[in-house]
Amino acid sequence: MRLEDHPLVRRVREQMKKEAHPRPKTLEAGELRRLLLEAGADDVGFVELDRPELEDQREDLSKVLPGAKSLVSFVVRMNRSAIRSPARSLANLEFHHTGDAINEIGRKMVRILEDRGVTALNPPMGFPMEMDRFPDKIWIISHKPVAVAAGLGVMGIHRNVIHPKFGNFILLGSLILDAEISEYGRPLAYNPCLECKLCVAACPVGAIGPDGYFNFNACYTHNYREFMGGFSDWTEQVVESKDRKAYRKRVLDTESASMWQSLSFGPNYKAAYCLSVCPAGEEVLPPYLADKQQFMADYLRPLRDREELVYVVPGSDAEAQVPKRFPRKKVKKVQGTLRPRTIGQFIRGLPLVFQPGRAGDLDAVYHFTFRGAERREVTVIIREQRVQVSEGHSHKPSLRVTA
């Protein structure tokens, strides 16, 4: 039977003739915004894919949706009292519920748009991700730069997007569309971040520096203990223990129970205190302005005084800082889990694992030359407690490494 003679094909052909709707060339921004707000979003912004701020995402987004032209960014508010609570089960429940809401809104909007002839995708708010790429880039879209480009906020010193009204008590969602939108947003003219440094004071591993430096590895090791690499380390603890007594010497009962909880009900963050204490945002700011000391007593001090395990990599800045800054917290040393599988991953990972405090007064230039399957020449400069990685060999080297 020829394809055109198939009963289903003939029926669909007839329907296409009767119900042919011209594909909208441009979506009306006001209508699209209305649909998203009705679906449950609290604010919405639009950005064209060819915006310079999104250059590093353009190729990947075009791969997942060929012909992609525009992005929708939207936010859903979180309940502040839950995120601020020292009982982190409450905070994590709020993270989970709000994330589910983001994903449901995105899925609903994709269905509406598809019914109107527009191809769309709603990448997950968080997980699942492309874990076969781990530890390289596993996410489909970076929601934060999209939200910033769309005018929904600006990233503060703590690297979270601060909405001008709702503060950082939001989660972000995005839609990828193969259609243009009639009007696009622009970045905010100011940063809602107050630079109050409460996030610096609250972070149990010192991942946020007063000067704005972000120690990725410190945050990743502790806050994401029950995600990805931390889970891998836990499974290795199980494998390496010869019996239950040996396992109990390595892993506390509370840790085993906590890992079970994350496996059963969704992975839980160990901290995210930077979100909890942030006073920025029109709806959030009044109590802080009224009485800063009381604000810190209510929201900062309970988190700083909270007794808990803090996970650190041996020899890291976090290991040195925790006992000095948080005497009630107990350090637990764990293995670093950002293990590169390629030369490219090694090079990209250097800034992520760099420890400025441990670098001290080191001033050195390293020339790396890789001669294997991945042939690369790289210069690494460590100076003034910062690391700079660049392609090719430059500057006079203190040390040459060839592999």
URJOHU-V831916 format. One record per pair of residues at least 12 apart in sequence whose ideal C-beta (glycine too) atoms are under 6 Angstrom apart, sorted by sequence separation. I is the first residue (numbers start at 1). GAP is how many residues later the second one is. D is the distance in whole Angstrom. If there is no record, write none. Layout:
i: [I	I]
gap: [GAP	GAP]
d: [D	D]
This chain:
i: [82	110	207	310	367	197	205	237	147	237	366	379	79	107	338	377	379	78	106	365	377	29	123	144	205	123	364	49	310	312	314	49	78	362	363	49	307	308	309	310	311	48	76	103	277	102	277	305	309	311	313	359	47	76	147	234	46	76	99	359	367	99	343	45	146	164	143	356	44	162	273	365	367	143	162	343	347	43	365	41	42	141	226	343	354	365	366	367	368	369	370	42	151	154	364	42	150	151	151	157	226	351	151	154	156	36	317	148	316	350	227	317	158	226	226	225	125	223	223	125	222	223	158	123	122	120	121	157	159	65	120	119	118	41	40	39	109	106	204	39	102	39	102	202	203	99	73	98	73	71	199	202	64	73	75	73	198	57	83	194	225	193	192	222	77	80	222	221	78	53	221	77	23	75	76	53	75	51	202	74	218	73	202	233	47	198	233	47	71	72	46	233	45	71	232	45	204	45	70	168	68	229	43	69	68	70	168	65	67	69	70	206	167	205	167	61	166	206	158	165	167	162	165	204	204	46	217	48	216	217	47	46	46	45	27	29	29	26	27	28	29	26	96	92	83	84	83	135	136	84	86	86	86]
gap: [12	12	12	12	12	13	13	13	14	14	14	14	15	15	15	15	15	16	16	16	16	17	17	17	17	18	18	19	19	19	19	20	20	20	20	21	21	21	21	21	21	22	22	22	22	23	23	23	23	23	23	23	24	25	25	25	26	26	26	26	26	27	27	28	28	28	29	29	30	30	30	30	30	31	31	31	31	32	32	33	33	33	33	33	33	33	33	33	33	33	33	34	34	34	34	35	35	35	36	36	36	36	37	37	37	38	38	39	39	39	40	40	41	41	42	45	46	46	47	48	48	48	50	51	53	55	55	55	55	56	57	59	61	64	65	66	66	67	67	69	69	70	71	71	71	72	73	73	74	75	75	75	76	77	77	79	79	85	86	86	86	87	88	88	89	89	89	90	91	92	92	93	94	95	95	96	97	98	98	99	100	101	101	101	102	102	102	103	103	103	104	104	105	105	105	106	106	107	107	107	108	108	109	109	110	110	110	111	111	111	111	112	113	113	114	115	115	115	116	117	117	118	118	122	125	135	135	136	136	136	137	138	139	140	152	152	153	154	154	154	154	156	170	176	192	192	193	203	209	215	216	217	220]
d: [4	5	4	5	6	6	4	5	5	6	4	6	6	6	6	5	5	5	3	5	5	6	4	5	5	5	5	5	5	6	5	6	5	5	5	6	5	6	5	6	5	5	5	6	5	4	5	6	5	5	5	6	5	5	5	6	6	5	5	5	5	6	5	5	5	5	4	4	5	4	5	5	4	5	6	4	6	5	5	4	5	5	6	6	4	5	5	5	5	4	6	6	4	5	4	5	4	5	6	6	4	6	6	4	3	5	5	6	5	5	5	4	4	5	6	5	6	5	5	6	5	5	5	6	5	6	5	5	6	5	5	4	5	6	5	5	6	5	6	5	5	6	4	4	6	6	5	5	4	5	4	5	6	4	6	6	4	6	6	5	5	6	5	6	5	5	5	5	5	6	6	6	4	4	6	4	6	5	6	5	4	5	5	6	4	6	5	4	6	4	6	5	3	6	6	5	5	5	5	5	5	3	6	6	6	6	5	5	4	5	5	6	5	4	3	6	5	4	4	5	4	5	6	6	6	5	6	5	4	5	6	5	6	4	5	5	5	5	5	5	4	5	5	4	6	5	5	5	5	5	4	6	5]
